[in-house]
Amino acid sequence: MDAKDGISVREAKDGDSKLLLELYTGLYPEHRNKIKSFRVPKAKAVTFIAEHNGEPAGFVILTYISYSSPGTGFGYIEELFIRKRFRSLGIGKLLVKRVVSWCEREGCNVIFLTTPKTNLGAIRFYRHLGFRKNGQIWLQYVMRKRTKR
């Protein structure tokens, strides 16, 4: 578990479905009455929840796709959401760092995400963390080369 100034990030468990539904409808309020349940992604997907002093503050969902040879996989950040009252505390940065660390352990060589080109705050945030524009749609974070031991 990562922790900084009362902020912790942990992997979501099956029992977090109701909590994730609440956080997800915070991201997409228009879906509040449409989505009745939210399942914690399985297989090669991971969800991390950030808490501030024990209170749920945000989450990130990453899908990892690997190919037959090691180091050819990539991660895709599907969602990153921080509740408004917890923004500007470094929670988004901690969640993205947790995703990067998880991807490094899995042998991932790049992380992709999409964000609307009009969301300049998100673009600045991701660029500050090392993501770069790739074409017209994607931002990517290229993993550091590992040294052989």
N, C-alpha and C positions, 0 to 999 in steps of 0.2 A: 504494500500500500504506500502510495506517495503521500507525503504530508508537508504542508508549508503554512505557517501562521494559522493553524486551526482548520486548514482545508485538507481534505483527504479525497483520494480517488481510488475506487475499488471496482472490480469486475462485477457486473450485474449477475444476479442469481435468478433462478426460476421464480422465487418468491417475490421478486421485484416487479412483476408484471403490472400490478395496479399503480405503483409508483411511476413506472415508465409511461404508462398510459397518461397519467397526470402531466408528466413532463412533456410528452409528445404533443398533447393538446395545447400546451403552452407555446410550443413551436408553431403549431397549425390550429389556431383557435377555431377556424371555420370547420374543422373536422370534429369538434367537441361532441356533437350529437350523432355523428356518423360512425365513429370508431368505438366499439363496445369493449374490446379487449386488445391487449398488446402482448405479444409473445417475445420473450428474450431470444434474439437470434441465436441459432445453433451452428454446428459444423464449423466452417472456416469464417465465422463472423464473431466479433467480440464487441461487447458494449461495456463502457466504463461510466460509472456514475460519480460525480463530484459532490461532496458534501462540505458545507461550511459550518463548523461547530455542531456537527450532527444533523444539520438541516439540508435536505436535497437541494442542490444548487444548479445542476446541469448534467448533461450526458453527451457522449459521443458514440456513434455506431460505426464500426469499421468492418468491411468485408474484405477477406483475403483470398486471392485467387492464385493458386500455384500451378506451375506446369511440371512436366516430368523431370526436368533437371533442376538441381538446387540453385537458388539465386535468380531464378527467372520469374518469380511470382511478383504480384503487385497488390497493394492495398488500395481500397477506395473508401474514403470517409463519406458515408451516406448522410449522416446528420451530425451536427454539433450545435448544441443549444445551451445557453446559460440564462437562467432567470434574470430579469432586469435588475432586481435589487442586489444581485451578486456580480454584476458586470464590473469590469475594471479592477478586479481583485487578483487577476492572474490565473483564474480558474480555467479559462479556455486554453491558455498556454500550457498549463499542467496537463489537461486532457490530451492535447495534441502531442506533447512530449511522451505521455504514456503510450499513445498509439504508435509513435515512432519507435519507442523501446520494444514494444510488443512485436512490431514488424521486423525489427532487426533480429530478434530471437527466432522468428519464423523463417528467416532467410529471404525476406522481401527485398527487392532492389529499388522500388519506387512506390510512392503513395500518390494517388490522384484524388481530386475532389472537384466539384463544380460549385460555382456560385454565380448568381446573376451579375452581369457586367455593370449593372447599376448599383450593386452593393459595394461601394467603394471602401467602406469601413472594414468589411470582411476581407476584401482583397488586400488592403494594407496590413491587416492582422496576419493573414497567411504569408504574405511576402516577408514580413518581419521575422517569421518563424522559418524562413528558408524556402518556401514554395515559390515556384516561378511559372509564368504563363507558358503554356504549351499549346500553340494553335489559338483558336478563338474561344474555346470553351473551358479547357482544363487548366488547373493549376497542379503542379507536381512538386514533390519533395524527393530528391534523389538521395538514396542512402549512401553514407560514407563507405568507401571501399574498406573491406576488412583485411587486416594483415594476417598472414598465415603464421601460426605458431608451431 
